[in-house]
Amino acid sequence: MENSLSFEVHGPARLEGSVTLSGAKNSALKLMAAALLATGKTTLHNVPGIADVEIMSDLLRSLGCTVDYDNALQRLIIDVPEIPGHRAEYNLVRKLRASINVLGPLIARLGKAEVALPGGDAIGSRGLDFHIKGLADLGAEAHSEHGYVIATAPDGLKGAEISLSFPSVGATENIMTAAVMAKGVTTIDNAAREPDVVDLGEFLISMGANISGLGSNVITISGVEKLNPTTHSTLPDRIVAGTWAFAAAMTQGDITIIGGREDHLAIPLDKLVQAGAVVTTTQDGFRVRMDRRPRAIDIVTLPYPGFPTDLQPMAICMNAIAEGHSMVTENVFEGRFMFVNELKRLGANITVDGHHAAINGLPLLSGAPVVATDIRAGAGLVLAGLVSEGITVVEDGYHVDRGYTHFAENLRALGAEVSRISN
């Protein structure tokens, strides 16, 4: 069973050494979906060997693609047929939020798509209204019935001016991949600016798409008739980089993050400096060193370039053992605080009121059994175990494997006593 894995953590520990980043999960999955836009073999490099990539590979196979992954080379080759399938079944989609990203490419390529409403992490509602409205603006008839999003565009898609009321990453990506083969020009106003969106846009450009404005809040797409398979390297994972940065600060450690991009983490790293960390640029990444107990820092999550919601659990875990009082405000996913009750089992002093968490820092937490509710909560709880007296067991550890490669192995290499155990 997938939920039989736990992480056993012996604390307290200090982390020291270096880690090498893999490709970004949130980018690789979207690149895989976008490969559907062109017949033939697309090659992706720097693809992380994580569970979510396996699920997306199975989804693409169910649509008629051949998918080969070389774990040693972190290389993925997707061979897309002339006419892929148009129905993404629930048994695969339910495991993975990013599976909704096949919607845009399928409607662009085939003029029809049926995609089961996705699953993934339990961190909030994350409705698909923006996706459906965006496709409707492009001329598709899209609606939800019997647990599926069903979209048709028998006369093809047409360029449109689309304004998002929230800079949704998934909606921006689905609209972008649908619009690349639409007739005419599409503009997406209030578009998401995340590095993953930029990476997807550059991938589409290498396939022959005409896109400008990537990284800004207005993206312009001029439709083309045909796209070609391509070769592309996934950008490094900024959330994993941020996780290691917080791990260094929490454990009063010293970690060099090889492949880390400081420009993708400007606000989180600035917050760590406020907490007392020293952040320095290295030849191939950056280094985070903490020589004292962290100072408590207030955090407000916002869409990029704001503080990422995916690093919010790490910020709360650090504040739980920091000097002083702090407030963490969650503005992106209302369910992110689900893991706080688990952190309180370790003795953390946290009060949640709506989308605010008030935290009083303690010198050390106390080991206990806890349960991971999502990828980032799971990683945060493992790190919390490193600043706890005694043994912490993080159950449902399979969540962590969905977003992190060799998490326990990397922690051991940095000096922690962490093991994976089967229940």
HELIX and SHEET records of a PDB file:
HELIX    1   1 GLU A    2  SER A    4  5                                   3    
HELIX    2   2 LYS A   25  ALA A   34  1                                  10    
HELIX    3   3 ALA A   35  LEU A   37  5                                   3    
HELIX    4   4 ALA A   51  SER A   62  1                                  12    
HELIX    5   5 TYR A   90  VAL A   93  1                                   4    
HELIX    6   6 ARG A   97  VAL A  102  5                                   6    
HELIX    7   7 LEU A  103  LEU A  110  1                                   8    
HELIX    8   8 ASP A  129  ASP A  137  1                                   9    
HELIX    9   9 VAL A  169  ALA A  179  1                                  11    
HELIX   10  10 PRO A  195  SER A  206  1                                  12    
HELIX   11  11 ARG A  238  MET A  250  1                                  13    
HELIX   12  12 GLU A  262  LEU A  265  5                                   4    
HELIX   13  13 ALA A  266  ALA A  275  1                                  10    
HELIX   14  14 THR A  309  LEU A  311  5                                   3    
HELIX   15  15 GLN A  312  ALA A  320  1                                   9    
HELIX   16  16 ARG A  336  PHE A  339  5                                   4    
HELIX   17  17 VAL A  340  ARG A  345  1                                   6    
HELIX   18  18 ILE A  375  LEU A  386  1                                  12    
HELIX   19  19 TYR A  398  ASP A  401  1                                   4    
HELIX   20  20 PHE A  407  ALA A  413  1                                   7    
SHEET    1   A 4 LEU A 365  SER A 366  0                                        
SHEET    2   A 4 SER A 388  GLU A 395  1                                        
SHEET    3   A 4 LEU A   5  GLY A  11 -1                                        
SHEET    4   A 4 GLU A 417  SER A 422 -1                                        
SHEET    1   B 4 GLU A  16  THR A  20  0                                        
SHEET    2   B 4 ASP A 254  ILE A 258  1                                        
SHEET    3   B 4 GLY A 285  ARG A 289 -1                                        
SHEET    4   B 4 VAL A 278  THR A 282 -1                                        
SHEET    1   C 4 THR A  66  ASP A  70  0                                        
SHEET    2   C 4 ARG A  75  VAL A  80 -1                                        
SHEET    3   C 4 GLY A  40  HIS A  45 -1                                        
SHEET    4   C 4 THR A 231  SER A 233  1                                        
SHEET    1   D 4 ARG A  87  ALA A  88  0                                        
SHEET    2   D 4 LYS A 112  ALA A 116  1                                        
SHEET    3   D 4 TYR A 148  THR A 152 -1                                        
SHEET    4   D 4 GLU A 141  GLU A 145 -1                                        
SHEET    1   E 4 GLU A 161  SER A 163  0                                        
SHEET    2   E 4 VAL A 185  ASP A 189  1                                        
SHEET    3   E 4 VAL A 218  SER A 222 -1                                        
SHEET    4   E 4 ASN A 210  SER A 212 -1                                        
SHEET    1   F 4 ILE A 299  VAL A 300  0                                        
SHEET    2   F 4 HIS A 325  THR A 329  1                                        
SHEET    3   F 4 HIS A 356  ASN A 360 -1                                        
SHEET    4   F 4 ASN A 349  ASP A 353 -1                                        
SHEET    1   G 3 LEU A 365  SER A 366  0                                        
SHEET    2   G 3 SER A 388  GLU A 395  1                                        
SHEET    3   G 3 PRO A 369  VAL A 371  1                                        
END                                                                             
